[in-house]
Amino acid sequence: MSEQKRQEEKYLKMTYQQLLHTQKTLSEWLEETKHSGQSMMSKITEDIKLNVDGISDKLDSFSQIEMKNREIDQYNIKIRNGEITLDKVERLLEKPYFGKIKVDFLDEEEPESFYIGMHGFSDENNDNLIYDWRSPIAELFYNNELGSSSYQVRGNTIETSIEERRQFVIEKDKLLTYFDTMVSIQDDVLLSALAKDDTQKMQDITATIQKEQNVIIRDTSTPYMLVNGVAGSGKTSAIMQRIAYLLYNMQDEITSDDVLILSPNKAFIQYVSDVLPSLGEKNPRNMTLLQFAQNYMGRQIESEETYFKRISKESVSKETTYLRDDQFIHYIKNNVYHEFKKDRLFKDIMYRDKDIISKEQIRQLFDETPQNSPHVDRIQGVKQRLLSGWNQRLIQQSRTKKIHDQVISLTEDQQEKYFGHLIQDDSEKSLTRYAEQLLRKKYKKVTQQINRYRWLNQEVLFHELFEGFSGSIYKRQMSPITLDEAIVLLTIKHFYVERLTMPNMRFVLVDEVQDYTPAQLQFLLLLFPKSDFTMVGDENQAIFNTSTPFKQIKTLFSVDDKEVTTYQLLTSYRSTGAITKAFNELSLSKNATIVPIRPQGVAPQLIKYNQPSEIKEVVANVLSQLDGEKLTVLVKTEHEKEIIETFFDEETQVHVTSINLAKGLEFDNVLLLNASAAHFTTIRDQKILYTAFSRAMNHLFIGYEKSLTPLLAYLEK
Ligand SMILES: Nc1ncnc2c1ncn2[C@@H]1O[C@H](COP(=O)(O)OP(=O)(O)OP(=O)(O)O)[C@@H](O)[C@H]1O
């Protein structure tokens, strides 16, 4: 054994022992503190009870309760922090660290070694045995260079020289192997990480983050970041690592509540849900734009399935094109003084078929609001007056003899139902109070209608603004509404009815950004004017009719002197060399070649069949080559998916899905079906093929009926 290895093993043993020691002391401390906490709690409850029962000076006892509450809070914080630290230590015990750098700070001192792991860890003398991968010094490890290098600490650049960079493969206290950057040119640790089988859940890439990914993870200097990265270049991984990085480095400013992830579909949310918890961080809000819009929309928006079917169509109507135009969003925002035709603008407020407040009355209230105010303020004014007028009406009615008689004649059950107890006092004053309570309950729906703007026909606003912008009449029945309509309706609500209150997001991260319409992006920008946006996507995967070119996204975000920083990722980590080469051929950006990292593997295999009934046979043939491994069958449309699915029962190793819903996901072995001449013809089809191919990690099979699409002719050579 070399001296170096002996030294490394010694360091690992020592660190591991320290970790074990900390684990033991911390667990004991937690147990003890929890135990003494329980007796403290029961004593506190006892004290409080005694005080409240026995002391006449209530103020004094309240301040004591307050003090005790603070004690309990502090106790809970102590326990929580202890548990978090124990969690980290236990994670480190699985794999204490994965990297080391020896840094010369270009001063008189000897070069210093830093070990990099998932979390920071120091011994009882406060010596740092492991540095968190997100700490400033760790940047030097990810820079992946020897000799001159630098890192940033609070905006200052520290120049250094790297003497040594080492990667470790460690399991608990066993040093399996290590590699020095200067010795190995290819990154064996990365290659073995990439050789993994597909997983149901995405995994973190902390130990093998690459230099170009590290820049994206750590760049906090820009408000808007736009990453155009080829398939499998680690965009999603970089987003997740970036969130962990931000939560760590800005822990005094933000928590996971200040972060929003917008994901392409529900399956994808599930797929990435383990990454942050495995890094010791809480998952932030992660939703699709459809879910996000539904949260703020009072009515049903189309389902995810319908949405994907709709955006997978070859063409869109002229009407929809207007709805997707960011200029329409601007138009809505810039017309807030618009006078709408009032004949259909207001609706009666009804209770059981009876007119409670007529539309004429509401219109009059509206006319009394100042004409030179923005529409939203006028509507808010009407709402306030409706609420106070309605309130007055209930109060007046509660004083009448008729309603007092009704209160008195309530059965006991009804009294319980309306008041939660029986009427004990039947004085005039008390009856009035009960009557008011009764009326409020009875007419709850009226108050709700006022609060929910049921008296305002928001579709009229929509139609009139649409006509104003497009010069044409909107004809589609909005039921259920599409996401495109919802985005416009919500924008209208925000500027004309009631401001949408958004949680104050510090960071918004958008995955598959190429699939968003300009209107959707503009809408997000309006709702989150103070947030930093990180947007990642791939123009080659713009397979939906909603897509926006990156150039346009950049222009859209280049507002108020804000800069959009763009990055390009060209290295692909997911697929074998042969599969990467196959989808590189389909890439539309011919001036940049995709660089595969993984070994060549086997070439994609073409399989011809003559009619759909042979598909079962094709699948059986593929399965026989896979030696018991799982196979994912990809098809272009939902319709095909429904048909093909019926060929297999649930137990087989075959999983069928459409390319639309496979976005962002990856599979060991893929069989793409029906890559036939008649089925794939357009540029969009070329992107669909690119997306489908790039889902495969190890094996790609391409089935086609009768003749292969000319888009794949290069595979036959
Ligand atoms: N630095 C890395 N170390 C180890 N694995 C990596 C690294 N970068 C990416 N990967 C792996 O490569 C695969 C693709 O990564 P990811 O899904 O983040 O890429 P993507 O650019 O979002 O892909 P796509 O756009 O095609 O959906 C994943 O399995 C991921 O774990």
The ligand as an ORCA input file, in Angstrom:
! r2SCAN-3c Opt
* xyz 0 1
  N     -22.468     15.921    -13.116
  C     -23.178     14.812    -13.148
  N     -22.810     13.747    -12.438
  C     -23.533     12.590    -12.469
  N     -24.650     12.438    -13.178
  C     -25.054     13.479    -13.909
  C     -24.354     14.713    -13.936
  N     -25.017     15.569    -14.741
  C     -26.092     14.901    -15.187
  N     -26.117     13.654    -14.690
  C     -27.119     12.606    -14.955
  O     -27.513     12.709    -16.307
  C     -28.908     12.464    -16.435
  C     -29.580     13.654    -17.104
  O     -29.636     14.744    -16.202
  P     -30.867     15.730    -16.186
  O     -32.138     14.978    -16.221
  O     -30.636     16.700    -15.114
  O     -30.636     16.413    -17.602
  P     -31.555     17.423    -18.398
  O     -30.629     18.334    -19.113
  O     -32.562     18.023    -17.519
  O     -32.217     16.422    -19.427
  P     -33.461     16.558    -20.428
  O     -33.570     17.961    -20.890
  O     -33.051     15.642    -21.545
  O     -34.634     16.020    -19.720
  C     -29.417     12.170    -15.041
  O     -29.413     10.789    -14.834
  C     -28.378     12.815    -14.144
  O     -28.293     12.168    -12.891
*
